[in-house]
Amino acid sequence: MSIFTDQMGHQVEVPDQLQRIISLVPSQTELLYDLGLGERVVGITKFCIHPESWFKTKHRMGGTKKVDMGKVRALKPDLIIGNKEENAKKDIEELAKEFPVWMSDVRDLPSALDMIQRIGALTGTQEKAENLRSGIDAAFAGLRKHEEPRTVAYLIWREPFMAAGQGTFVNDMLERCGLMNVFDEGDARYPEFSVQDLAEADPEIVLLSSEPYPFTEKHIAEINMILPSAPVQLVDGEFFSWYGSRLEHAPAYFERLFPV
């Protein structure tokens, strides 16, 4: 047995040869795939859509916010990997009474890179994790951005309207693109706002994320009624909010969205 410290400061004791891993976080599920863990991952959530082959074949443990405890127990995992923000605290506390649970806490690029390295050590895939971390680091180092920051609102929900705000991973990605988040104020990580609030914030750009709310073309006209002069773009939320191996391709996506 070996002891590892997760990103929340908890010590987790796991077998030296992990054989039955459950992932409760979509972006970390994709990371486990890219680290080559294959059949050692036995369970995922219904939102773990990448890779498609795992989505079709792996046992599903319910959702990120509502884990099916019975299905988890049936698989008898020797490790469960979760996330502070994405999983419900009560679910994690219940699981930790019976199984080793390793938790991530990712709010920006440095903590994402730290998570990748730690999971590499945890799963015995250190070399692949380090190569991935180096690739992501290099990709972001080469990310070009406008010298003059533009203001932006990044919408994640409708009815009520909600935006990515202060302290979120999305906010860190926006800053790295050279964008200033108009909702990066106060304590709310995902603030609700009214039509009037959005008009008064007057962002130069509005981004409508594909997740968690599935914004589509029809919503562009709705925002244009509020902000007639602001460009409104549909964006792939996975590149802004998935903090695993997908990060290696995020800078290229950002440069296509916001050409310098």
C-alpha positions as CSV (number, residue, x, y, z in Angstrom):
1,M,0.0,0.0,0.0
2,S,1.1,3.6,-0.7
3,I,-0.1,6.9,0.7
4,F,-0.8,9.9,-1.5
5,T,-2.0,13.5,-0.6
6,D,-4.8,14.8,-2.8
7,Q,-5.3,18.5,-3.7
8,M,-7.5,19.1,-0.7
9,G,-4.8,18.0,1.7
10,H,-6.2,14.6,2.5
11,Q,-4.0,11.5,2.7
12,V,-5.3,8.6,0.7
13,E,-4.0,5.0,1.1
14,V,-4.2,2.9,-2.1
15,P,-2.9,-0.4,-3.4
16,D,0.5,-0.3,-5.2
17,Q,-1.2,-1.9,-8.2
18,L,-4.5,-0.2,-8.9
19,Q,-6.9,-2.4,-10.8
20,R,-10.4,-0.9,-10.3
21,I,-10.6,2.8,-10.7
22,I,-13.8,4.9,-10.8
23,S,-13.7,8.4,-12.1
24,L,-16.5,10.8,-11.2
25,V,-15.3,13.8,-13.3
26,P,-15.5,13.9,-17.1
27,S,-12.3,15.8,-17.8
28,Q,-10.4,13.5,-15.4
29,T,-11.9,10.5,-17.1
30,E,-10.4,11.7,-20.4
31,L,-7.1,12.2,-18.7
32,L,-7.1,8.6,-17.4
33,Y,-7.7,7.4,-20.9
34,D,-4.8,9.5,-22.3
35,L,-2.6,8.2,-19.5
36,G,-3.2,4.7,-20.9
37,L,-5.1,3.2,-17.9
38,G,-7.5,1.2,-20.2
39,E,-9.2,-1.6,-18.4
40,R,-8.0,-0.5,-15.0
41,V,-10.8,2.2,-15.2
42,V,-14.0,0.3,-14.4
43,G,-16.6,3.1,-13.8
44,I,-17.4,6.6,-15.0
45,T,-20.3,9.0,-14.9
46,K,-23.1,9.5,-17.5
47,F,-21.4,12.8,-18.4
48,C,-18.0,11.3,-19.2
49,I,-18.6,11.4,-22.9
50,H,-14.9,11.3,-23.9
51,P,-13.5,9.0,-25.1
52,E,-16.6,7.7,-26.9
53,S,-15.4,4.1,-26.6
54,W,-15.4,4.4,-22.8
55,F,-18.8,6.2,-22.8
56,K,-20.2,3.2,-24.7
57,T,-18.6,0.4,-22.7
58,K,-17.7,1.4,-19.1
59,H,-20.1,1.1,-16.2
60,R,-21.9,4.4,-15.4
61,M,-22.1,5.5,-11.8
62,G,-24.9,8.0,-12.2
63,G,-24.1,11.7,-12.5
64,T,-21.4,13.9,-11.1
65,K,-23.8,15.5,-8.6
66,K,-25.8,12.3,-7.8
67,V,-23.6,9.2,-7.6
68,D,-25.3,5.8,-7.6
69,M,-23.9,4.3,-4.5
70,G,-25.1,0.8,-5.2
71,K,-23.4,0.7,-8.6
72,V,-20.1,2.0,-7.0
73,R,-20.3,-0.7,-4.3
74,A,-21.0,-3.4,-6.8
75,L,-17.7,-2.6,-8.6
76,K,-15.6,-2.7,-5.4
77,P,-13.2,0.1,-6.5
78,D,-9.7,0.3,-5.1
79,L,-9.7,4.1,-6.0
80,I,-12.3,6.7,-6.7
81,I,-11.2,10.0,-8.3
82,G,-13.4,13.1,-7.7
83,N,-13.4,16.9,-7.7
84,K,-14.3,19.4,-5.0
85,E,-16.5,21.5,-7.2
86,E,-18.0,18.9,-9.5
87,N,-19.1,16.3,-7.0
88,A,-21.5,16.6,-4.1
89,K,-19.8,16.8,-0.7
90,K,-22.2,14.4,0.9
91,D,-21.6,11.8,-1.8
92,I,-17.8,12.0,-1.4
93,E,-18.0,11.8,2.4
94,E,-20.2,8.7,2.1
95,L,-17.9,7.0,-0.4
96,A,-14.8,7.9,1.6
97,K,-16.1,5.8,4.5
98,E,-15.8,2.7,2.4
99,F,-13.2,3.4,-0.4
100,P,-10.0,5.3,-1.1
101,V,-11.2,8.7,-2.5
102,W,-8.7,11.1,-4.1
103,M,-10.0,14.6,-4.7
104,S,-8.8,17.3,-7.0
105,D,-9.3,21.1,-6.5
106,V,-8.6,22.9,-9.8
107,R,-9.2,26.6,-10.3
108,D,-6.5,27.6,-12.7
109,L,-3.8,26.3,-15.1
110,P,-1.1,25.7,-12.4
111,S,-3.5,23.6,-10.3
112,A,-4.6,21.7,-13.4
113,L,-0.9,20.8,-14.2
114,D,-0.4,19.9,-10.5
115,M,-3.5,17.6,-10.7
116,I,-2.1,15.9,-13.8
117,Q,1.3,15.2,-12.2
118,R,-0.3,13.9,-9.0
119,I,-2.7,11.5,-10.8
120,G,0.3,10.3,-12.8
121,A,2.1,9.5,-9.5
122,L,-1.1,8.0,-8.1
123,T,-1.7,5.6,-11.0
124,G,1.9,4.8,-11.8
125,T,1.9,6.7,-15.1
126,Q,4.4,9.4,-14.1
127,E,6.2,9.5,-17.5
128,K,3.1,10.0,-19.6
129,A,1.7,12.5,-17.1
130,E,5.0,14.5,-17.2
131,N,5.0,14.5,-21.0
132,L,1.4,15.7,-21.1
133,R,2.1,18.4,-18.5
134,S,5.1,19.6,-20.5
135,G,3.0,19.7,-23.7
136,I,0.2,21.7,-22.1
137,D,2.7,24.1,-20.6
138,A,4.4,24.7,-23.9
139,A,1.1,25.1,-25.7
140,F,0.0,27.9,-23.3
141,A,3.4,29.5,-23.4
142,G,2.9,30.0,-27.1
143,L,-0.6,31.3,-26.8
144,R,-0.9,34.7,-28.6
145,K,-3.3,37.3,-27.2
146,H,-4.2,40.9,-27.9
147,E,-2.1,43.4,-26.1
148,E,-5.2,45.5,-25.3
149,P,-7.6,43.3,-23.2
150,R,-11.2,43.2,-24.3
151,T,-14.1,42.8,-21.9
152,V,-16.2,39.6,-22.0
153,A,-19.1,37.9,-20.4
154,Y,-19.0,34.1,-20.4
155,L,-22.6,32.7,-20.0
156,I,-23.1,29.2,-18.6
157,W,-26.9,29.2,-17.9
158,R,-30.2,30.6,-18.9
159,E,-33.4,31.2,-16.8
160,P,-31.8,32.5,-14.7
161,F,-28.8,33.9,-16.6
162,M,-25.6,32.8,-15.0
163,A,-21.9,33.5,-15.8
164,A,-18.5,32.2,-15.0
165,G,-17.1,34.5,-12.4
166,Q,-14.3,35.1,-9.9
167,G,-12.1,32.1,-9.0
168,T,-13.3,29.8,-11.7
169,F,-11.2,27.8,-14.1
170,V,-13.1,29.4,-17.0
171,N,-12.0,32.8,-15.7
172,D,-8.4,31.8,-15.7
173,M,-8.7,30.7,-19.3
174,L,-10.4,34.0,-20.3
175,E,-7.5,35.9,-18.8
176,R,-5.0,33.8,-20.7
177,C,-6.8,34.7,-23.9
178,G,-6.4,38.4,-23.1
179,L,-10.0,38.9,-22.0
180,M,-11.3,40.8,-19.0
181,N,-14.3,39.1,-17.4
182,V,-17.0,41.7,-16.5
183,F,-18.4,39.3,-13.9
184,D,-15.0,38.8,-12.2
185,E,-16.2,40.6,-9.0
186,G,-17.5,39.7,-5.6
187,D,-17.6,36.3,-4.0
188,A,-19.9,34.5,-6.4
189,R,-18.1,32.0,-8.6
190,Y,-21.1,31.6,-10.8
191,P,-23.2,34.8,-10.4
192,E,-26.8,35.2,-11.5
193,F,-27.6,38.4,-13.4
194,S,-30.5,40.1,-14.9
195,V,-30.9,41.5,-18.5
196,Q,-30.3,44.9,-17.0
197,D,-27.2,43.8,-15.2
198,L,-25.8,42.5,-18.5
199,A,-26.6,45.7,-20.3
200,E,-24.9,47.8,-17.6
201,A,-21.8,45.6,-17.7
202,D,-21.7,46.2,-21.4
203,P,-19.1,43.6,-22.4
204,E,-17.3,44.0,-25.8
205,I,-17.8,40.2,-26.4
206,V,-20.4,37.7,-25.2
207,L,-19.5,34.0,-25.2
208,L,-22.3,31.4,-25.0
209,S,-20.9,28.1,-23.7
210,S,-22.0,24.7,-25.0
211,E,-22.2,23.4,-21.4
212,P,-23.6,23.1,-18.8
213,Y,-26.5,24.9,-20.6
214,P,-26.6,24.0,-24.3
215,F,-26.7,27.4,-25.9
216,T,-27.5,27.4,-29.6
217,E,-27.8,29.8,-32.5
218,K,-31.3,30.9,-31.4
219,H,-29.9,32.4,-28.2
220,I,-27.6,34.7,-30.1
221,A,-30.5,36.9,-31.2
222,E,-31.7,37.0,-27.6
223,I,-28.4,38.5,-26.4
224,N,-28.2,40.8,-29.4
225,M,-31.5,42.4,-28.2
226,I,-29.7,43.3,-25.0
227,L,-26.3,44.2,-26.4
228,P,-26.8,45.2,-30.1
229,S,-23.2,46.1,-30.8
230,A,-21.5,43.2,-29.0
231,P,-20.4,40.2,-31.0
232,V,-22.0,37.0,-29.6
233,Q,-20.2,33.7,-30.2
234,L,-21.1,30.1,-29.4
235,V,-18.1,28.4,-27.9
236,D,-17.1,24.8,-27.0
237,G,-17.2,24.8,-23.2
238,E,-15.0,21.8,-23.0
239,F,-12.0,23.9,-24.0
240,F,-12.7,26.5,-21.4
241,S,-13.7,24.2,-18.5
242,W,-12.1,20.8,-18.9
243,Y,-8.9,20.8,-17.0
244,G,-7.4,17.4,-18.1
245,S,-5.5,16.3,-21.2
246,R,-7.9,18.4,-23.4
247,L,-5.9,21.4,-22.3
248,E,-3.1,20.5,-24.7
249,H,-5.5,21.5,-27.6
250,A,-7.1,24.5,-25.9
251,P,-4.6,27.2,-26.9
252,A,-5.0,26.4,-30.6
253,Y,-8.8,26.6,-30.2
254,F,-8.6,30.0,-28.4
255,E,-6.4,31.4,-31.2
256,R,-9.0,30.4,-33.8
257,L,-11.7,32.1,-31.7
258,F,-9.7,35.2,-31.0
259,P,-7.2,35.8,-33.8
260,V,-4.5,38.3,-33.1
